[in-house]
Each structure stands twice: as C-alpha cells, then as structure tokens.
C-alpha cells in the first residue's frame, strides 16, 4: 500500500519533542506506573528534558552513544526520550546479557555513558574491568546502596539539572537510537534507527492496526529493550495518550496475573506477549477467570502463535490475540492479524504502509501457496548495521529489507510462517545461535561434541535441543540436568537446551562438518512414528 495517504514527518524532526507537544494537554494524566510509583505526562516531559541537560553537563555531545541497560521502570522512558531530545543516541540492550556480550557492545558502540540498574551492575562491572571501552560514568536508577567511583545516582543527576529549553534540531532521517540484533553467526549487530522510524511505527501499527486509545492501560511482557517492547510500552501508548504498566521482574505467569488483577496499579486493557508466555499462562494453576481481568485486546509476536493456543486464550478470556511478525530491522510489526479479522494459524496480512514480497532462490516472486524468502519494504526500516557494511548490504537491499524468514502467501491474502532461512532458532521470541550453545556445551569437561537444533514442543513452540557426544568414561544419565545448568550459567537463560539427547556420534560430511539437517530429519521421523 502506498504511503501517500499517510502524512510524513517534516525533514527536521525530533520524536521526543513531538511526543511532549502531542501530550501537553495531558500533563496531569498518568503516563507510567512502575514498581516505585507513578509518573505523569508532564513529569515525563520535564524529567526527560532534565536528562538531556544532565547529559550536556556531563560532556556528552550530540550523536555520541549512551548504553541503556536498565530494567523496566519509569526511568527507562525518561532516559530514552531524554537522549532523543538531546540528539544523543541511546543504545538499548538486554539486561540479561553476559559480561562478554555486554563488553562487546560497550566497545562496538563506543558508549560514553551507561544508564543502568543495580541488578545489571555486577555484570557491567565485570565487562568494564576486562574489556576496552570509553565509558566515563555509570548512572544508576534506584541504586539501593553505596556508589563507587565513577558511579552516580540517576535521580540526583536529574534533580540537579534544569530542563533543557529546546530539543536538538535533529533530522527525521538521522541516527536516533540503536537496538542490537543477532545474526546467523550469533555476533550482535548494532541496528541503527532514525527519529522518523518511531513515528512511522506509531502511525502505521499502534494507531493504524491496534487502534490504541487514550483510555487504555497497556502492559507488555516484552521488555523495553526489545523492538517489540519499545513499541508496546513507549511508542504506541504515548502516541495515543494511554497509560503504561512497567514491571522490572521476569514476566512469569504469576507476575503477569498480579498485574492483570490490578494488584500493582490499574488493570491493563491491552496486553503484549509472546507465544511462550501465553502457553505458560494458559497452563498455570492461577489462571484468572474472565471476570477478574479488563483485557479488551492482546498482541503476540516474537514467534508464530500456534492456532490452538490463540483459540483457547480467546475462548477463556473473550479477548482476541492479534498475532504478527516484526523485526529489529523494521522496528516493529509489518504483517499482522487485526482486531475483528483474526486468522489463527496465520500471521495475518500486510500492515498498511508496508509492501511484502516472497521470493524464490532465483530472486523472483513466488506464487501463492509456495514458500519464499520474506522481503519487506516500508518506512520504518533501519538505516544500517553499524560498522558492518557486508551484512548491511545483504539485509538492506534498496527499498527492500531481507528478513531471513520463510513464508507462504495464502489465497485470502494472509501469510503463514514457514521457518527461518538459516539455522538460527527463535526461542521465547529471541534468536538463539546454535553455534553459541554448542560451543558452550563443549566447554564442559565431559562433552566431546555437540549439535543444536530447534524442535517443537507439545504446544507447537520452538525449543532448543542438543545432541551430545560424551568423552569416554562419563555417564549420560547423570549429566542431563548438569549440562542444562552449565549452559544457563554461561549464557542468557533463554538459550539453554530444554532437551538433551546423547549419541555415540554426530552425522557429518566427508570433510567433517556436522549435518544438522540429518538431526532435524531424525526428529521428524520420531514425530511421524509417534502418530
């Protein structure tokens, strides 16, 4: 669909300033409710402008990077929008990163300052102690203890600053923020987005598809550092003038249910989650009754939503689950079901403002019903991967962005997910490199070789499974849980293999390369035999 029907932002554009102006009449309304209290729209604007001034006072210049490694609380949007307002570039990263990954991102982004939470500080300190970086200071949100040299209390820095009077004169198309995306090698890629990209996702998806309203209360299980969570808990609700619940803890079923029941603020009317979370909640003993919640709409992304899971959730709560696919590179969702037009088992139709093509190995469009590589054209595409021209050229091909996903277009215009184009796994909505998990397993003294593939569990969700060859003299029966814990202790928790199978040898080519497709065939044969 052509973009001519949508009003583009002006050439000189600052998204944070636009949001503050858009919500000026809502100054007294609650924007955020977190574990510490509430923040009104007026306070959000003032605090963000104070952050912008504090950055300048600390010598952080326009276009320099600031690492934002913070748990979800009201300081997160203050920091993100304050950076945008100042023309400083926030680099939002996962709070569960290992020291090695965090150290890589510090060096790669050349971050001058870190905005973080106390829970992240031990890993951050380890990363800074062993790796090269340019960090001058670390500002802590709710530090909860004594501060070391080079650390400061974020709240005190905000209180000491006078709000910056005017925003940086940023261009709509200039770099505004980064999000890290994993690639086929597992090496994180700094995905650079513009000021205008936030505008386009708000207009095309938050407003155009979800139809968020001023009276909504939004709650996202996906954290703000994800592209999905950033839209859910900042861009879309603030554009609509809605209120947002933020939760620092992990989105376990019980934690989510407590928010749904209104035990930590107003009951949410719109919930954003991933299929893994929905499956866990539907199986949880504390599942609320329909009358206990105020949900009018739910969203799902991160991986394909199984048909029966969507149907069972809607049957229980009387609330549709709007499944869609987005990416870090496109910032948010570009194919989606929509309210009143949900096709469970499919990802829905192209979001207005985006064009979709499915291409074969020859690069030509494939007909309906055939699997093809997914390409997207739309105004929210990232500018590039930082300092990675080869992968930038491969992904951002003129007007088109190559997703790395396989899809089928159905006769009714809906799209059905067909899997990843490479060996990458998507577990709990996050990409997992099998090579990274294999390398970690082989650090264990008992492991000779390992190979990792994705398998579907009983609910149709992808889980990592490891095939392990042990060194002589080791008992497989005693190692299942030990190896899982071993990987958990060295990688982010979602990456560990949920299943481990021990083999005498792995299938390999004549040159010694592991044939993962043979392992996938083995699993498929097991599934066929069980039916």
Secondary structure in CASP SS format (residue, H / E / C, confidence):
PFRMAT SS
TARGET T0000
AUTHOR 0000-0000-0000
METHOD secondary structure of the structure
MODEL  1
X C 1.00
X C 1.00
X H 1.00
X H 1.00
X H 1.00
X C 1.00
X C 1.00
X C 1.00
X C 1.00
X C 1.00
X C 1.00
X E 1.00
X C 1.00
X C 1.00
X H 1.00
X H 1.00
X H 1.00
X H 1.00
X H 1.00
X H 1.00
X H 1.00
X H 1.00
X C 1.00
X H 1.00
X H 1.00
X H 1.00
X C 1.00
X C 1.00
X C 1.00
X E 1.00
X E 1.00
X E 1.00
X E 1.00
X E 1.00
X C 1.00
X C 1.00
X E 1.00
X E 1.00
X E 1.00
X E 1.00
X H 1.00
X H 1.00
X H 1.00
X H 1.00
X H 1.00
X H 1.00
X H 1.00
X H 1.00
X H 1.00
X H 1.00
X H 1.00
X H 1.00
X H 1.00
X H 1.00
X H 1.00
X H 1.00
X H 1.00
X C 1.00
X C 1.00
X C 1.00
X C 1.00
X C 1.00
X C 1.00
X C 1.00
X E 1.00
X E 1.00
X E 1.00
X E 1.00
X E 1.00
X C 1.00
X C 1.00
X C 1.00
X C 1.00
X H 1.00
X H 1.00
X H 1.00
X H 1.00
X H 1.00
X H 1.00
X H 1.00
X H 1.00
X H 1.00
X H 1.00
X H 1.00
X H 1.00
X H 1.00
X C 1.00
X C 1.00
X E 1.00
X E 1.00
X E 1.00
X E 1.00
X C 1.00
X C 1.00
X C 1.00
X C 1.00
X C 1.00
X C 1.00
X H 1.00
X H 1.00
X H 1.00
X H 1.00
X H 1.00
X H 1.00
X H 1.00
X H 1.00
X H 1.00
X H 1.00
X H 1.00
X C 1.00
X C 1.00
X C 1.00
X E 1.00
X E 1.00
X E 1.00
X E 1.00
X E 1.00
X H 1.00
X H 1.00
X H 1.00
X H 1.00
X H 1.00
X H 1.00
X H 1.00
X H 1.00
X H 1.00
X H 1.00
X H 1.00
X H 1.00
X H 1.00
X C 1.00
X C 1.00
X C 1.00
X C 1.00
X C 1.00
X C 1.00
X E 1.00
X E 1.00
X E 1.00
X E 1.00
X E 1.00
X C 1.00
X C 1.00
X C 1.00
X C 1.00
X C 1.00
X C 1.00
X C 1.00
X C 1.00
X C 1.00
X E 1.00
X E 1.00
X E 1.00
X H 1.00
X H 1.00
X H 1.00
X H 1.00
X H 1.00
X H 1.00
X H 1.00
X C 1.00
X C 1.00
X C 1.00
X C 1.00
X C 1.00
X C 1.00
X C 1.00
X C 1.00
X C 1.00
X C 1.00
X E 1.00
X C 1.00
X C 1.00
X C 1.00
X E 1.00
X E 1.00
X E 1.00
X E 1.00
X E 1.00
X E 1.00
X E 1.00
X E 1.00
X C 1.00
X C 1.00
X C 1.00
X C 1.00
X C 1.00
X E 1.00
X E 1.00
X E 1.00
X E 1.00
X E 1.00
X E 1.00
X E 1.00
X H 1.00
X H 1.00
X H 1.00
X H 1.00
X H 1.00
X H 1.00
X H 1.00
X H 1.00
X H 1.00
X H 1.00
X H 1.00
X H 1.00
X H 1.00
X C 1.00
X C 1.00
X C 1.00
X C 1.00
X C 1.00
X C 1.00
X C 1.00
X C 1.00
X C 1.00
X E 1.00
X E 1.00
X E 1.00
X E 1.00
X C 1.00
X C 1.00
X C 1.00
X C 1.00
X C 1.00
X C 1.00
X H 1.00
X H 1.00
X H 1.00
X H 1.00
X H 1.00
X H 1.00
X H 1.00
X H 1.00
X H 1.00
X H 1.00
X H 1.00
X H 1.00
X H 1.00
X H 1.00
X C 1.00
X C 1.00
X E 1.00
X E 1.00
X E 1.00
X C 1.00
X C 1.00
X C 1.00
X C 1.00
X C 1.00
X C 1.00
X C 1.00
X H 1.00
X H 1.00
X H 1.00
X H 1.00
X H 1.00
X H 1.00
X H 1.00
X H 1.00
X C 1.00
X C 1.00
X C 1.00
X C 1.00
X C 1.00
X C 1.00
X C 1.00
X C 1.00
X C 1.00
X E 1.00
X E 1.00
X E 1.00
X E 1.00
X C 1.00
X H 1.00
X H 1.00
X H 1.00
X H 1.00
X H 1.00
X H 1.00
X H 1.00
X H 1.00
X H 1.00
X C 1.00
X C 1.00
X C 1.00
X C 1.00
X C 1.00
X C 1.00
X H 1.00
X H 1.00
X H 1.00
X C 1.00
X C 1.00
X C 1.00
X C 1.00
X E 1.00
X E 1.00
X E 1.00
X E 1.00
X C 1.00
X C 1.00
X C 1.00
X C 1.00
X C 1.00
X C 1.00
X H 1.00
X H 1.00
X H 1.00
X H 1.00
X H 1.00
X H 1.00
X H 1.00
X H 1.00
X H 1.00
X H 1.00
X H 1.00
X C 1.00
X C 1.00
X C 1.00
X E 1.00
X E 1.00
X E 1.00
X E 1.00
X E 1.00
X E 1.00
X C 1.00
X C 1.00
X C 1.00
X C 1.00
X C 1.00
X C 1.00
X E 1.00
X E 1.00
X E 1.00
X E 1.00
X C 1.00
X E 1.00
X C 1.00
X C 1.00
X E 1.00
X C 1.00
X C 1.00
X C 1.00
X C 1.00
X C 1.00
X C 1.00
X E 1.00
X E 1.00
X E 1.00
X C 1.00
X C 1.00
X C 1.00
X C 1.00
X E 1.00
X E 1.00
X E 1.00
X E 1.00
X E 1.00
X C 1.00
X C 1.00
X C 1.00
X C 1.00
X C 1.00
X E 1.00
X C 1.00
X C 1.00
X C 1.00
X C 1.00
X C 1.00
X E 1.00
X E 1.00
X E 1.00
X E 1.00
X E 1.00
X E 1.00
X E 1.00
X C 1.00
X C 1.00
X C 1.00
X C 1.00
X C 1.00
X C 1.00
X E 1.00
X E 1.00
X C 1.00
X C 1.00
X C 1.00
X H 1.00
X H 1.00
X H 1.00
X H 1.00
X H 1.00
X H 1.00
X H 1.00
X E 1.00
X E 1.00
X C 1.00
X C 1.00
X E 1.00
X E 1.00
X E 1.00
X E 1.00
X E 1.00
X E 1.00
X E 1.00
X E 1.00
X E 1.00
X E 1.00
X C 1.00
X C 1.00
X C 1.00
X C 1.00
X C 1.00
X E 1.00
X E 1.00
X E 1.00
X E 1.00
X E 1.00
X E 1.00
X C 1.00
X C 1.00
X C 1.00
X C 1.00
X E 1.00
X E 1.00
X E 1.00
X C 1.00
X C 1.00
X E 1.00
X E 1.00
X E 1.00
X C 1.00
X H 1.00
X H 1.00
X H 1.00
X H 1.00
X H 1.00
X H 1.00
X H 1.00
X H 1.00
X C 1.00
X C 1.00
X C 1.00
X C 1.00
X C 1.00
X E 1.00
X E 1.00
X E 1.00
X E 1.00
X E 1.00
X E 1.00
X E 1.00
X E 1.00
X E 1.00
X E 1.00
X C 1.00
X C 1.00
X C 1.00
X C 1.00
X C 1.00
X E 1.00
X E 1.00
X E 1.00
X E 1.00
X E 1.00
X E 1.00
X E 1.00
X E 1.00
X E 1.00
X C 1.00
X C 1.00
X C 1.00
X C 1.00
X C 1.00
X H 1.00
X H 1.00
X H 1.00
X C 1.00
X H 1.00
X H 1.00
X H 1.00
X H 1.00
X H 1.00
X H 1.00
X H 1.00
X H 1.00
X H 1.00
X C 1.00
X C 1.00
X C 1.00
X C 1.00
X H 1.00
X H 1.00
X H 1.00
X C 1.00
X C 1.00
X C 1.00
X E 1.00
X E 1.00
X E 1.00
X E 1.00
X C 1.00
X C 1.00
X C 1.00
X C 1.00
X C 1.00
X E 1.00
X C 1.00
X C 1.00
X C 1.00
X C 1.00
X C 1.00
X E 1.00
X C 1.00
X H 1.00
X H 1.00
X H 1.00
X H 1.00
X H 1.00
X H 1.00
X H 1.00
X H 1.00
X H 1.00
X H 1.00
X H 1.00
X H 1.00
X H 1.00
X H 1.00
X C 1.00
X C 1.00
END
